């Protein structure tokens, strides 16, 4: 349900979605420099839309806004990476993801949440969103690894591509960082349930999926460390872990907000 009010939120969201679509659909015609500048400007508009959302709807949150924040974080990390690795050229994929995320946040802006009863609640949310962002970046790099492998297999790789092992190393670095933040999120969430939500701990869908994701990512990191996992095995395990994490909050909130049309 689209919320009334906030022209700034709607205007910046529409502009960001349009900018992302231009980059996603016209990246070959735009050229490298123009696409880079347009993507950066759109990233700024996306950030403005998120700020406007929190300013105008301070007590609202939902699955689509979580996806939008995740998309913005992934674009932020990508922008930093391209300064260090200019050969990393796949912004059209992130632009498509960003356009969809911004549009979802406009159509499904979330529901009213109670005000934070503890300082730990914003910390819990921030850690959770950061872990979402880093795991999403790891998934993005897994896709880049697959694309590079296919290019090498079909003799289409170029000298300006990032080496395959370098991409794979980056993927696992982001998995490790996301795992650390997910661990901190679970510690805060499980250890301070009474302070965060005013209720005793319970094994709900969000908790179960999040713990299963943590276990899957732990298996992936151990497999990499002890057995040297890479390629399809590593990517598939990462996809399973990321999917479980997505179901933990986004999936649960989607069911509550859209299918059941009520707040958690």
C-alpha positions in Angstrom: 0.0 0.0 0.0 1.4 3.4 -1.0 1.6 5.8 1.8 0.2 9.4 1.4 2.4 12.5 1.7 6.1 13.0 1.3 6.6 14.4 -2.2 10.3 14.3 -1.7 10.3 10.5 -1.1 8.2 9.9 -4.2 10.0 12.3 -6.4 13.5 11.0 -5.4 12.4 7.4 -5.7 10.9 7.9 -9.2 14.1 9.7 -10.3 16.3 7.0 -8.8 14.3 4.2 -10.4 14.4 6.0 -13.8 18.2 6.6 -13.5 18.8 2.9 -12.7 16.7 1.8 -15.6 18.6 4.0 -18.0 21.9 2.5 -16.8 20.6 -1.0 -16.8 19.0 -0.8 -20.3 21.4 1.6 -22.0 24.8 0.8 -20.5 26.3 -0.2 -23.8 25.2 3.0 -25.6 26.1 5.3 -22.7 29.8 4.5 -22.6 31.9 3.7 -19.5 32.4 7.3 -18.2 28.8 8.5 -18.7 27.3 5.3 -17.2 29.6 5.7 -14.2 28.5 9.3 -13.7 24.8 8.5 -14.1 25.1 5.5 -11.8 26.7 7.7 -9.1 24.0 10.4 -9.4 21.3 7.7 -9.2 23.0 6.2 -6.2 22.8 9.7 -4.5 19.1 10.0 -5.4 18.5 6.5 -4.0 20.1 7.6 -0.7 18.0 10.7 -0.7 14.9 8.6 -1.1 15.9 6.5 1.9 16.6 9.6 4.0 13.2 11.1 3.0 11.5 7.8 3.9 12.9 7.8 7.4 12.2 11.5 7.8 8.5 11.3 6.7 7.7 7.8 8.1 9.9 7.4 11.1 7.9 4.6 12.6 7.5 2.6 9.4 9.6 -0.3 8.1 9.1 -3.4 6.0 10.5 -6.0 3.6 10.7 -3.7 0.6 12.5 -1.0 2.4 15.0 -3.6 3.7 15.6 -4.7 0.1 16.0 -1.1 -1.0 18.6 -0.4 1.8 20.4 -3.6 0.8 20.5 -2.5 -2.9 21.9 0.8 -1.8 24.6 -0.8 0.3 25.6 -3.1 -2.5 25.9 -0.1 -4.9 27.9 1.7 -2.3 30.4 -1.1 -1.9 30.5 -1.6 -5.7 31.4 2.1 -6.1 34.3 1.8 -3.6 35.4 -1.4 -5.3 35.5 0.2 -8.8 37.9 2.8 -7.4 40.3 0.0 -6.4 39.4 -2.4 -9.2 38.6 -0.3 -12.3 38.2 -3.5 -14.3 35.1 -4.4 -12.4 32.3 -3.6 -14.9 28.9 -4.9 -14.1 27.0 -1.9 -12.8 24.1 -2.7 -15.2 23.2 -5.7 -13.0 23.1 -3.6 -9.9 21.2 -0.9 -11.7 18.5 -3.4 -12.5 18.4 -4.6 -8.9 18.3 -1.0 -7.7 15.4 0.0 -10.0 13.3 -3.0 -8.7 14.2 -2.3 -5.1 13.3 1.4 -5.2 10.0 0.6 -7.0 9.1 -2.0 -4.4 9.8 0.4 -1.5 7.3 2.9 -3.1 4.6 0.3 -3.6 5.1 -1.5 -0.3 6.5 1.1 2.2 6.0 -1.2 5.2 3.9 -0.9 8.4 4.1 0.9 11.7 6.6 -0.4 14.1 6.7 0.4 17.8 9.2 2.9 18.9 12.6 1.5 20.0 12.3 0.4 23.7 16.1 -0.1 24.0 19.2 1.3 22.5 20.0 -2.3 21.4 17.1 -2.4 18.9 18.6 0.1 16.4 22.0 -1.6 16.8 20.3 -5.0 16.0 18.6 -3.5 12.9 21.8 -1.9 11.7 23.8 -5.1 12.1 21.2 -7.1 10.4 21.0 -4.7 7.4 24.7 -4.5 7.1 25.0 -8.3 7.1 22.3 -8.4 4.4 24.3 -6.0 2.3 27.6 -7.9 2.6 26.1 -11.2 1.9 24.3 -9.7 -1.2 27.7 -8.4 -2.3 29.1 -11.9 -1.9 26.3 -13.3 -4.1 27.1 -10.6 -6.7 30.7 -11.7 -6.7 29.6 -15.3 -7.1 27.7 -14.3 -10.2 30.8 -12.5 -11.5 32.9 -15.6 -10.9 30.4 -17.7 -12.9 30.4 -15.1 -15.7 34.2 -15.0 -15.8 34.3 -18.8 -15.9 31.9 -19.0 -18.8 34.0 -16.3 -20.7 37.2 -18.3 -20.2 35.4 -21.5 -21.2 34.2 -19.9 -24.5 37.5 -18.1 -25.1 35.8 -14.7 -24.6 37.9 -13.5 -21.6 39.8 -10.2 -22.1 42.9 -8.8 -20.4 40.8 -6.1 -18.8 38.8 -8.7 -16.8 39.6 -9.2 -13.1 41.4 -12.6 -12.6 39.1 -15.4 -11.6 41.0 -16.2 -8.4 40.9 -12.6 -7.4 37.1 -12.5 -7.8 36.7 -15.7 -5.8 38.9 -14.3 -3.0 36.8 -11.2 -2.8 33.7 -13.3 -2.7 34.9 -15.2 0.4 36.1 -12.0 2.1 32.6 -10.6 1.8 31.1 -13.9 3.0 33.5 -13.7 6.1 32.6 -10.1 6.8 28.9 -10.8 6.4 29.1 -13.8 8.6 30.8 -11.8 11.4 28.0 -9.2 11.3 25.3 -11.9 11.1 26.8 -13.5 14.2 26.7 -10.2 16.0 23.1 -9.7 14.9 22.1 -13.0 16.3 23.9 -12.5 19.6 22.1 -9.1 20.1 18.8 -10.5 18.9 18.8 -13.8 20.9 20.6 -12.4 23.9 18.5 -9.3 24.5 15.1 -10.4 23.3 13.4 -9.1 26.5 15.1 -5.7 26.1 14.5 -5.4 22.4 10.9 -6.5 22.1 9.6 -6.8 25.6 8.8 -10.5 25.2 10.6 -13.7 26.1 12.6 -15.5 23.4 10.7 -17.7 21.0 11.7 -19.7 17.9 9.7 -17.9 15.2 10.2 -18.1 11.5 12.6 -15.2 11.4 14.9 -16.7 14.0 14.8 -20.2 12.5 15.7 -19.0 9.0 18.4 -16.7 10.3 20.1 -19.5 12.4 19.9 -21.9 9.4 21.6 -19.2 7.3 24.3 -18.7 9.9 24.9 -22.5 10.0 25.0 -22.7 6.2 27.5 -19.9 5.9 29.6 -21.4 8.7 29.7 -24.7 6.7 30.8 -22.7 3.6 33.6 -21.0 5.4 34.8 -24.2 7.1 34.6 -26.0 3.7 36.7 -23.2 2.2 39.3 -23.3 5.0 39.6 -27.1 5.5 38.6 -28.5 2.1 39.4 -25.7 -0.3 35.8 -25.4 -1.6 35.5 -23.2 -4.7 33.5 -23.1 -7.9 30.0 -24.6 -8.0 30.1 -26.1 -4.6 31.0 -22.8 -2.9 28.5 -20.8 -5.0 25.6 -23.1 -4.4 26.3 -23.2 -0.7 26.4 -19.4 -0.7 23.1 -19.2 -2.6 21.4 -21.4 -0.1 22.7 -19.4 2.9 21.7 -16.1 1.3 18.3 -17.5 0.4 17.7 -18.6 4.0 18.8 -15.2 5.3 16.5 -13.5 2.8 13.6 -15.6 4.1 14.5 -14.7 7.7 13.3 -11.2 7.6 12.2 -10.2 4.1 10.3 -13.4 3.5 8.5 -13.3 6.9 7.6 -9.6 6.5 6.4 -10.2 2.9 4.0 -12.8 4.1 2.7 -10.5 6.9 2.6 -7.3 5.0 1.3 -8.5 1.6 -0.2 -12.0 1.9 -1.8 -11.5 5.3 -1.9 -7.7 5.1 -1.1 -7.1 8.8 1.9 -6.0 10.9 4.1 -8.4 12.8 
